[in-house]
Amino acid sequence: MKLFSEESNTLVDIKETKNPAGRTKFIFITGGVLSSLGKGLTAASTGALLECRGLKVTLQKLDPYINVDPGTMNPFQHGEVFVLDDGAETDLDLGHYERYTSARLTRRHNLTTGQVYYAVITKERRGDYLGATVQVIPHITDEIKRNILAISDDADVAIIEVGGTVGDIESLPFLEAIRQLKTDLGRQNAIYLHVTLVPYIKTSGELKTKPTQHSVMKLREIGIQPDILICRTEQPLPPDIKAKISLFCNVERDAVVTAKDVESIYEVPLLFHREGLDEKVVQLLNIWTRAPLLEKWEEVVQSVKNPRGSLDIAIVGKYVHLKDSYKSLNEALVHGGIANRLRVNLQFVDSEGVEKEGPEKMLQGAEGILVPGGFGNRGIEGKIRAAQYAREKGIPYFGICLGMQLALVEFGRHVCGLEKANSTEFDPETPHPIIALMEEQKAILEKGGTMRLGAYPALLNEGSLAHQAYGEAKISERHRHRYEVNNDYRPKLESHGILFSGVSPDGKLVEICELPGHPWFLGCQFHPELKSRPHAPHPLFREFISAAYREKRKKRRKAL
């Protein structure tokens, strides 16, 4: 088989490409019956288990939508946008990959139909195909295969998740590409995991295997025979059900894996290990590994299941009706709880509700308030009122991206006396633009061209809350925003008590602000949730949860 090589600008045999099959093994993950079965968690958990066995893994998401990336997609439709160090705006499943494994991903680890067709059309216009008729097979499938092979690098195992559901017309080119790759790479170098559903019918008290049978039948119609079935279910699969699935789906009995609903998503690697998934994978791929070292996952689960206390944290946002809109944020708060051995109860509060009903009613009982990022002016005044409520009531406050900007707007209005202060994003005519575009950004008109995306460094003030949390003077964090703190207003804000404790190395961009004298009031321009891990909770989330619990105990002691 031949693929187009960008390096030599010619068609070359697969054995001559950068990624010979002898080094990297591939696991292709598909899903059937319906969406949201947990393909991303399956991919991440499989990667985690293989890492525990001493293997180096990398992961990739193939997304069937025609958008080039999810950067301009509505969070209500697609969930959060996960930003990588290189500035790539990617699918939220890449967040699972980075939270569960040590893999550090780049823009090439999220491939969309839009990217594939854009690349193929560009090559056709350039004449790279030497006048050939450009078709889905082989040109589109070859482009997909080239991108899959390109991410393997020096990894022992590459885990490739195909988005969508088997049977969707959008997914067909990706499924055809991975079908071809198993033949190209060899049977012991590539396997298929299929995630499917075994529903429990309460009225009859039965587990039903027919949806799984039909899903596998659909997959086999396009030439893919799954090697392992991951069966999502509410109830454990008894041996006779596993035997039935094995018989009708043509997979080995020990390759039918129960993926039972669990209390914490961080139990999934341990559940899969008990089901023998990692052992089956290394057997099928003919890899020798050590026995898995699972202690770190056991410690995380132990912390989640046996907390020393609990805490109610209010997330005041505009996308709260779809929890996936704040997926990394939710998990980072859980991680902060793990670090403090606390159960964090997340209360999703609609910022428009705070506008209409007032913070006293909507935020009553909140022991910590977090205002996340976002775009557009809907619900903005509600977020500002939430920041004011936290500041005046002494409730620990964490403002992320827009949450920091609006906390400064609120402070400017009610402490500095800057009437009608605002961000030019929401009021271009505001007399006090505390938040605005930088001068060099104003001439850029293309959507997204003014965005600050990816990892940027910051310097921290010694002795500040931020410095105490990080334990170092220079940090690097991921950004996704357009507007910045207006430097003309920094002296005014500082003179009334705001501490700009983190700035860019040249001092021109505000990265972190704090309010000394408050129990814990901090805002950051970046998105710290994107780098938080269950084994390594982000320092700011760890300290926010710690401060909120400390204040809760103080209030409890006063009440006694």
Disulfide bonds with the S-S distance in Angstrom:
none
